[in-house]
Amino acid sequence: MNTLKTNAMEIFKQAVSTLNNPEVQGWKQQGGKVVGYFYSYIPEELITAAGLLPYKIRGIGSPGAAMADKYFTHNVCSLVRDTFELVLKGECDFLDGVINFNGCDHIRRISDNWQSLENNPCFHFLVLPKKVGKEQTERYREELVSLKASIEKRFNLVISEDKLKEAIRLHNKKRQLQRRLYELKKRENPPLSGAETLTVMIAGTVMPVARYNRLLAELIDELSISEGKKPNARLMLIGGELDNPELLKILESQGGMVVSDTMALGAREIACDVSETEDGLTALARYHMEDKPPCPRLYGTFQERFDFIRKTAREYQVDGVISLRFLLCDIWGFEQNDIAEILRTEKLPYLKLETEYALTNAGQLKTRVQAFVETLGEV
């Protein structure tokens, strides 16, 4: 990325580099409350509508899992263990509330163990249906009614329909800006790398949305007239909870650039907006259960996901696809194999990678990506 006049990118980097970041500290100093969540199927809009700061919990900066390992069996992934290590060390004590979620068996163990601690901030457990469809949308809406009531009780407030609609508009604006950012990556010379893009996307989950939107608009305006760099290979990254820009720096260190993705913290979450014409809870339920591209956790949705992969690969003119999973993640283990079978029929070069959350095999990742990028140059 070229030198820019706006300091937006530096603010985003600071917000992403640590859990209790300057944006959170400023919010708390003004008397604001922060509510943590783990997954994109927890509607940020409900938290924002309550005048609270929605905050995506990550394991960034974890020194390992020496303390957390006592709470989990050996087959729980490092994302969960490293994240809970930070909880045990008090790094998440700034949270005024936490919404837990039945994302997978591993993430449920965080909920179980966190709730066993004294003075824990956990106040609600949201149950996401296993499938998608009209019935599941209705069931998920019931879950959102319950979540809304829990937020109101926890913080002694009322979430009005007007406030919810206002929050939906605000978060839709965020999605629209983020889509504009991604549009810039379709250029032959993208003005920002995949690591920088992920930094911007994560920042949108750990700072006040109105301030984020203003800064992102400034950044896009400058990047729109900025000359980028042509990569040796245009890569697409497929994965789930990949929330560390350092990982993408490793992948991009061998001459390729991640120009597109289908991640929960990326293109998959911003593919469309929440409806602003129906009641807020129904709109949120429909968005998560019917409208946006589904995640692998939702049974029977692979075709919809692959259609999104194929569409994105064509739009961004990718040369090759990389999928990455954390070791011991069952859901993404199955997903990687399904993707490999389908991409063969599409004749898209494909590299399957595995790592630990702390990136302990960084050297191996670099070697494999280097070989992959060199192969793409021969195609």
N, C-alpha and C positions, 0 to 999 in steps of 0.2 A: 504494500500500500504506500502510495506517495505521501509526502508531508501535507497535512491538511490544516486549514485555519481553525476549524472547530476542534474543541477538546473532547467531543462526544466519545470517541473511541477510547481515550484514556480513562474517562469516567466509567465506561462499560468494563474495561479491563480491571479496574479497581473493584468494581462491584462483584466481579466473578472470581477474583483471586482469593477471597477469604469468605467465611460464612457470615460473621458479624461485620458486614462491610460498611463503608462510610454512609451509604444510602440508608441502610437499616438504622445505623446509629443516629443519623439526622432525623429520621422518622420517629424514633423512640424519644429523642430529646424534645420533640414537639408534642409528646404525650400520645403518640400513635401506638397501636397494638399490632402485633405481627402473628399471623397464623400460618403454620407450616403444613405442607402436604408433600406427597411423594410422587404423584403421577398426574399426567395431563388429563385424566378422566375425572379429576376433581375440579369442578368449575371455578376458576378464579373469579368469575363475575359475581358469584354469590358473596365471596369474601370482600371484594371491592365494594359491592353495594352496601355492605355493613359499615363502611368507613374504615376497614382494616386493610393491612398490607398482606396480600397473598405471597407466600415465600416457598419456593421449591427446595426441599431439603436434599443436600448432596453429601458425598463423602470426601469432598475435596480437602486436601491437606492432611488426611489421616496418616499417622505414622505407622500404621499397621493395625493388627487386631488382637494384641496381646490380652487386653481386658475383655473384649467382646467375644473371643473364642470360648470363654467359659459359659456363654449363654446359648451357643448354637452347636448343632451337630456338624460333623465334618463335611457334609454335603451341601452346605449353605454357601451361596456365592459370595465372592469378595466384596461386591458392591454393598451387600447387606451388612457384612461383618465390619467393613471399614467405616461405613456410615454410623453404625451403632457404637463403634469405638469413640467417635466424636461426641455422641450423646453421653456416654459414660464419663468422658473427660470434661463435661460441662460446656462444650463448644456450642451447644444448641440452647443454652439456658436463656438466651434472649427471646425465645419464642414464647408468646403468651397463650398459644393454643396449638394443637396438632390434630389434623384430620387423618386418620388411618384408613386403610383401603385393602380390599382383598385382591390385590394385583396378581400375586402368585404365592405359592406356599412359602417361599423365602421371605418375601416382604411382609407376609403376615407374622412371621416370627419377630420382626422388629416391633410390631404392634403389641404382641404378647409380652415381650420382655420389657418394653418401655413402660407399659401400663403397670408392671410389677414394681417399678421404682417409686420411691416416696416422692411426693410433690411433683408428679409428672404432669405435663401439659396436655396430654391426650384427652379429648372430650367427645370425639365422635368416630364411629367406624362406618364407612360407606361401603355398601355391597353393590358391586357392578355385576350385571347379568353376564352369563357365560356366552350367550349368543347375541345376535343383532336382529332387529325386526320390530314390527309395530307393537307386539306384546311386550317386548323387552323395553321399548321406549316408554310405555306406560308404567312398567315396573320401576324403571330408573327414575321417572318423574316422581314416583312415590318416595324414592330414596332421597331425592333433592328436597322434597317437602320436609322430610325428617331432618336433613342436614340444615336447612334454613332455620327450623325450630331450635336446633341445638346451638347454632351460632347466636341466635337471638337470646337464648337463655344464658349462655356462657358469658356474653358481654352486655347483657341487660339493655337490649336495643330492639328496634323494629326495622325490618327490611321491607320497605314499601315497594310496590310494583314500579312506581316511577323511578326509584333509586336503582332497581334491578335493570330496568330498561336503559337507564343512563350508563350503568356499568357495562352492559352488553355493547352499547355503541362505542364506549371507550376502548374495550378490548377488540372489537371489530376493527377499529381504527389501527390498533397495534398490528393486527393480522394483515391489514391492507398495506401498511408501511413495510412490514417484513416481506410481503410478496414483491413489493417494488425493489427491495434490496436483492432478492433472489433473481429478479429479472436482469439485474446488472451482470449476473454471473453467466448469462447466456452469450455475452460478448466473446469474441475471439480472444480478447485480452481482458479477462475479468479484473476489476479494480480492487478486489479484496480476495484473500485466500479462504479456504474452507475453515481453517482455525479461527480466523478473524470473524467469519460469518457465525460460527458456533458461539464465539464470545458475545456477539451482539444478541443472539437468540437467548442464551442463558441469562444475560443481563435483564431481559424482559420478564424474567420470572423471580427476580430477587430485588426489585426496586419499584417505587411507585409508578404506576402505569402512565399517568399523565405526564410526568417528568420524562419518562422513557420515550414516550411518543415524540415529545418536542426535540429531544436530543437525536433520536433516530431520523427525524425529518431533516434536521441540519446535516447529519452525516450523509444521507442519501443525496441531498442537493449537491454536496461537494463531490461525492463519488461519481455522480452522473457526468461530471465534466473532467473526471480524472482519467489519465491514461494508465491502463493496467499492464499486466505482463502475460505473454502467451506461454502457457504451460507446455511441457513436453508431452503430457497426456492428460486428458480430461476424464476425471474419475467420478463415479457415483459411489457414495457410502450408504450402506444399508445396515441398520442396527436399531437397538432399542434405547436403553438408558445410557447413552454415550454422552456424558456431561462434562468432559474434561478437554479443553482446547489443546492441551499438550499432546493428547493422543493424535489429533489431526496434524499437529506440527510434525510428529514422527512420520505419519503417512505421507506428508507432503515434502519431506526432506530429501526425497530421491528424484525430484524433478516433476512429479505429477501434481495436479491440483484437484481438490474435491470441489467440483463446480455444482454438484447437486446431491441430494440425499433423500432418504425416506424415513428420517428419524422422528421420534416423538418430540424432540427439541428442535425440529427442523421443518422440512417441507410438509410432512404429513399433518402436522397440527395447524398449518395455516392455509390449507388447500381451499377452504371456503369459510364463509362467515356464519355466525349465528343469526337466525332470522330475527328481524326487528319488528315484525308485523303481528306475531302471536304472543300470547302471554309468556313471560320470561322463563318460567320453569319448564314449560312445554318446549320452548325454543331450545333451551340448553339440553334437554333430554334428547330431542331429535338430532341436534348437532352431533352429540357424542355417540348416539346409537344408530344413526342412519346416514348422516350427511358426510362426515369427514372420513377419510380412508381409515379403515380399522387396523388395530394392532394385532399381532399374532395371538395374544391372549384370548381374543374373541373367536370362538370355535366356528369353523366352516367359512372363513372369510379370506382364504388365501387368494382366490381368483381376483377379488376386488383389490387386494394388495398388489398382486402382480400386474394387474392392469395399470395401476398407478406407477409402478416401477417402469413398465414399458413406455408409458406416456412421458414420464419424466426423462428417461434416458434419451428419447428421441428429441424432446424439446431442447435439452441441454447438450445434444450432440456428444454424448459420452463415448470414450474409447474403451473403457473397461469398468467393471463393477467390483467393488470390495464389500464383503459383508464381515461384520465383526461381532463376536459375542464374548461375554465374560464366561470363563470356565464355570461349569456346573449349572449354567442356565439351561434348563430343559426346554423351555418354550422356544428359545432362539436356536437350540440345537436342531430341533425338528425343522424350523423355518429355513435354516441354512441349507439343509439337504433338499428341501422342496425348491428353493431358489436355484440351486445348482442344476437340477433336472430341467427346469423351465428355461433358464438362460442358455442351455445347450441348444435348444430348439430355435432360440432367437439369434444364435451365433454371436453372442456378446461375451467377450473374455471375462472370466470370473475368478476372483481370489477369495478364498475363505480363510479368515483369521480368527484366532482365539487369544485372549489375554486375561490378566488379572486386573482388577480395578486400579492398582498402584502401578501398572505398566512395568512390571518386573522383567518382562521379556522384550524390552524396547529394542535391543540389538537384533534380536531375531525378527521382529516386525520390520525393521529397516531393511534387512537382507531380503526378506521375501517380497516386500514392496518394490525394492530396487529391481529384482529379477522380473517382476510383473511388468513394471513400467518399461524395462528394456524390451520385453517380449512384445508389448504394444507397439513399440517403435518399429518392429519388424513386420507387423501385420500389413 
